[in-house]
Amino acid sequence: MELVLIGFAALLASGLTLLSGFGLGTALMPVFALFFPLPLAIAATAVVHFANNLFKLGLMAQQANWSVVVKFSVPAAFTAILGAGSLTFFDQLPPLWHYSIAGSSFEITTVKAVIGSLIILFALLEMSTRFQALAFPTRWLPIGGALSGFFGGLSGNQGALRSAFLLKAGLSKESFVATGVVSAVIVDAVRLAVYGSVIFVGQLSQAQTLALPVAVGAVCAFIGAFLGKRMLQKVTLRTVQLIVAGAMLGIGAGLTIGLL
């Protein structure tokens, strides 16, 4: 049943990302978090995200603007290490608070409070039409890369910031997408190296159970992207965007207050 739910959620999340504007990692990570400890959920999502972007990279690498990639992705790679390291640091901190509701016990942990708050923040940013129209001058590319890399390493939420900083880089539509894919692959590779050396090794017994769910998630994500593209060519559909954002806000709130 767990595999069925993960596969269905990955297919749905991947398809909806094409229709809502949300990134695959942003929409899929909360689903994994329902079944696995939060650091493992983030790491598992990173594997699916990395595989998905490697496929895109093979198709689009030649269209990337490598000058922009260097300015944006080199800082992102360094701060992704800091973000991924911060995730393991927060996970090791003691619980913040314990409470009970109707005889059931719950606890608020630092890592869930931080990641839940970030899910809420980025869901609100993705919903904001004002933020969607935001674009920073090209001189801010290194700073944008650093911010995108850090939050990518910490929680996987990097797409919204990356787009905001690449929009005014003078790229064609194809080059914009390809440059973003290259940057995402670099950040994913760096954070997976950190996750692999700390999270997967530290929770080896649980990490071994992720192989099949990650494989199912990756395959279903590919199928979902294919079906989503055939269903609708628009990259943003407000109704779908609000549904996805609402689900993310609920999961983010549940993590933050310890219900999930």
C-alpha positions as CSV (number, residue, x, y, z in Angstrom):
1,M,0.0,0.0,0.0
2,E,2.9,2.4,0.8
3,L,4.4,1.9,-2.7
4,V,1.0,2.4,-4.3
5,L,0.5,5.7,-2.4
6,I,4.1,6.9,-3.1
7,G,3.8,6.0,-6.8
8,F,0.4,7.6,-7.2
9,A,1.6,10.7,-5.3
10,A,4.8,11.0,-7.4
11,L,2.8,10.6,-10.7
12,L,0.2,13.2,-9.5
13,A,2.8,15.6,-8.2
14,S,5.0,15.4,-11.3
15,G,2.0,16.0,-13.5
16,L,0.7,18.8,-11.5
17,T,4.1,20.6,-11.4
18,L,3.7,21.2,-15.2
19,L,0.3,22.6,-14.6
20,S,0.8,24.6,-11.4
21,G,4.4,26.0,-11.7
22,F,5.6,24.2,-8.6
23,G,8.8,22.2,-8.8
24,L,8.8,18.4,-8.6
25,G,10.9,18.5,-5.4
26,T,8.7,21.1,-3.8
27,A,5.6,19.1,-4.4
28,L,7.0,15.6,-3.9
29,M,9.1,16.0,-0.7
30,P,6.0,16.4,1.6
31,V,4.6,13.2,0.3
32,F,7.8,11.2,1.2
33,A,7.7,13.0,4.6
34,L,4.4,11.3,5.3
35,F,6.1,7.8,5.2
36,F,9.7,8.4,6.2
37,P,11.7,10.5,8.8
38,L,12.1,14.0,7.4
39,P,15.8,13.9,6.6
40,L,15.4,10.7,4.7
41,A,12.3,12.1,2.9
42,I,14.4,15.1,1.7
43,A,17.2,12.8,0.6
44,A,14.8,10.4,-1.2
45,T,13.2,13.3,-3.0
46,A,16.6,14.6,-4.0
47,V,17.4,11.2,-5.7
48,V,14.1,11.4,-7.7
49,H,14.7,15.1,-8.5
50,F,18.3,14.4,-9.6
51,A,17.3,11.5,-11.8
52,N,14.5,13.6,-13.4
53,N,16.9,16.5,-14.1
54,L,19.7,14.2,-15.5
55,F,17.2,13.1,-18.1
56,K,16.4,16.7,-19.0
57,L,20.1,17.5,-18.9
58,G,20.8,14.9,-21.6
59,L,18.2,16.6,-23.8
60,M,19.0,20.3,-23.1
61,A,22.6,20.7,-22.0
62,Q,23.7,22.3,-25.3
63,Q,21.2,25.1,-24.8
64,A,22.5,26.1,-21.4
65,N,24.3,29.4,-21.0
66,W,27.5,28.3,-19.3
67,S,28.6,31.8,-18.4
68,V,25.4,32.2,-16.3
69,V,25.8,28.6,-15.0
70,V,29.3,29.5,-13.6
71,K,28.1,32.8,-12.0
72,F,25.0,31.2,-10.5
73,S,25.9,27.5,-9.8
74,V,29.4,27.8,-8.4
75,P,28.1,29.8,-5.3
76,A,25.1,27.4,-5.2
77,A,27.3,24.4,-5.0
78,F,29.2,25.7,-2.0
79,T,26.1,26.9,-0.1
80,A,24.3,23.6,-0.9
81,I,26.9,21.9,1.3
82,L,26.0,24.4,4.1
83,G,22.3,23.8,3.6
84,A,22.7,20.0,3.6
85,G,24.9,20.2,6.7
86,S,22.3,22.4,8.4
87,L,19.7,19.7,7.8
88,T,21.7,17.1,9.7
89,F,22.5,19.6,12.4
90,F,18.8,20.5,13.0
91,D,17.9,16.8,13.0
92,Q,20.3,16.1,15.9
93,L,18.8,18.8,18.1
94,P,16.5,17.7,21.0
95,P,12.7,18.1,20.6
96,L,11.4,21.6,21.3
97,W,8.1,20.6,22.9
98,H,5.9,17.7,23.8
99,Y,2.1,17.8,24.0
100,S,-1.0,15.5,24.0
101,I,-4.3,15.7,22.2
102,A,-7.1,13.2,23.0
103,G,-4.7,10.8,24.6
104,S,-2.2,10.9,21.7
105,S,1.3,12.3,22.2
106,F,3.1,14.6,19.8
107,E,6.4,16.4,19.7
108,I,7.7,19.4,17.9
109,T,11.2,18.9,16.7
110,T,13.6,21.5,15.4
111,V,14.0,19.9,12.0
112,K,10.3,19.5,11.4
113,A,9.6,23.1,12.6
114,V,12.3,24.5,10.2
115,I,11.3,22.4,7.2
116,G,7.6,22.8,7.8
117,S,8.0,26.6,8.0
118,L,10.0,26.5,4.7
119,I,7.3,24.5,3.0
120,I,4.7,27.1,4.1
121,L,7.0,30.0,3.0
122,F,7.7,28.6,-0.5
123,A,4.1,27.6,-1.0
124,L,3.1,31.2,-0.3
125,L,5.8,32.5,-2.6
126,E,4.8,30.2,-5.4
127,M,1.1,31.4,-5.0
128,S,2.1,35.1,-5.0
129,T,1.7,36.6,-8.5
130,R,3.9,39.5,-7.3
131,F,6.7,37.1,-6.5
132,Q,6.2,35.3,-9.8
133,A,6.8,38.6,-11.6
134,L,9.9,39.4,-9.5
135,A,13.2,39.4,-11.4
136,F,16.6,40.5,-10.1
137,P,19.4,42.3,-12.1
138,T,22.2,40.0,-13.4
139,R,24.7,41.4,-10.9
140,W,22.8,39.5,-8.2
141,L,23.3,36.1,-9.9
142,P,26.0,35.0,-7.4
143,I,23.9,36.0,-4.4
144,G,20.8,34.3,-6.0
145,G,22.9,31.1,-6.6
146,A,24.0,31.2,-3.0
147,L,20.5,31.5,-1.6
148,S,19.1,28.9,-4.0
149,G,21.8,26.5,-3.2
150,F,21.4,26.9,0.5
151,F,17.7,26.3,0.6
152,G,18.1,23.5,-2.0
153,G,20.5,21.7,0.3
154,L,18.4,22.3,3.4
155,S,14.9,21.4,2.1
156,G,15.0,21.0,-1.6
157,N,13.1,24.2,-2.2
158,Q,15.2,26.0,-4.8
159,G,13.2,26.4,-8.0
160,A,11.3,29.6,-7.1
161,L,14.5,31.5,-6.1
162,R,16.4,30.2,-9.1
163,S,13.8,31.4,-11.5
164,A,13.6,34.8,-9.9
165,F,17.3,35.4,-10.3
166,L,17.6,33.9,-13.8
167,L,14.7,35.8,-15.4
168,K,16.7,38.9,-16.2
169,A,19.9,37.0,-17.4
170,G,19.0,37.7,-21.0
171,L,18.3,34.1,-21.8
172,S,15.9,32.6,-24.4
173,K,13.1,30.4,-23.1
174,E,15.1,27.3,-24.1
175,S,18.3,28.6,-22.6
176,F,16.5,29.7,-19.4
177,V,15.1,26.2,-18.9
178,A,18.4,24.4,-19.8
179,T,20.4,26.7,-17.5
180,G,18.0,26.1,-14.6
181,V,18.3,22.3,-15.2
182,V,22.1,22.4,-15.1
183,S,22.1,24.4,-11.9
184,A,19.6,22.0,-10.3
185,V,21.7,19.0,-11.3
186,I,24.8,20.6,-9.7
187,V,23.0,21.4,-6.5
188,D,21.4,18.0,-6.3
189,A,24.7,16.3,-6.9
190,V,26.4,18.2,-4.1
191,R,23.6,17.8,-1.6
192,L,23.3,14.1,-2.4
193,A,27.0,13.7,-1.6
194,V,26.4,15.2,1.8
195,Y,23.2,13.3,2.4
196,G,24.9,10.0,1.4
197,S,27.8,10.5,3.8
198,V,25.7,11.6,6.8
199,I,22.0,10.8,6.5
200,F,22.0,7.5,4.6
201,V,25.0,6.2,6.6
202,G,23.6,7.4,9.9
203,Q,20.2,5.8,9.2
204,L,21.4,2.8,7.1
205,S,18.7,0.3,8.1
206,Q,15.9,2.8,7.2
207,A,17.8,4.1,4.1
208,Q,17.9,0.6,2.6
209,T,14.1,0.5,2.6
210,L,14.1,3.6,0.4
211,A,15.5,1.9,-2.7
212,L,12.2,0.5,-4.0
213,P,10.0,3.6,-3.1
214,V,12.6,5.9,-4.7
215,A,12.6,3.8,-7.9
216,V,8.8,3.7,-8.0
217,G,8.7,7.4,-7.3
218,A,11.2,8.2,-10.1
219,V,9.4,6.0,-12.7
220,C,6.0,7.5,-11.8
221,A,7.4,11.0,-11.9
222,F,8.5,10.4,-15.5
223,I,5.1,9.1,-16.4
224,G,3.4,12.0,-14.6
225,A,5.5,14.6,-16.4
226,F,4.7,12.9,-19.7
227,L,0.9,12.8,-19.0
228,G,0.9,16.3,-17.6
229,K,2.5,17.7,-20.8
230,R,-0.1,15.9,-23.0
231,M,-3.0,17.0,-20.8
232,L,-2.2,20.7,-20.9
233,Q,0.5,22.8,-22.4
234,K,0.1,25.7,-20.1
235,V,2.8,25.9,-17.3
236,T,0.5,27.7,-14.9
237,L,-3.2,26.9,-14.1
238,R,-4.4,28.9,-11.2
239,T,-7.0,26.4,-9.9
240,V,-4.4,23.5,-9.9
241,Q,-1.8,25.8,-8.4
242,L,-4.1,26.7,-5.5
243,I,-4.9,23.0,-4.8
244,V,-1.2,22.1,-4.7
245,A,-0.4,25.1,-2.6
246,G,-3.2,24.3,-0.2
247,A,-1.9,20.7,0.2
248,M,1.6,22.0,0.8
249,L,0.4,24.5,3.4
250,G,-1.5,21.8,5.3
251,I,1.5,19.4,5.3
252,G,3.9,22.2,6.2
253,A,1.6,23.2,9.1
254,G,1.3,19.6,10.2
255,L,5.1,19.2,10.3
256,T,5.6,22.5,12.1
257,I,3.3,21.7,15.0
258,G,4.3,18.1,15.2
259,L,1.2,16.4,14.0
260,L,3.1,14.7,11.1
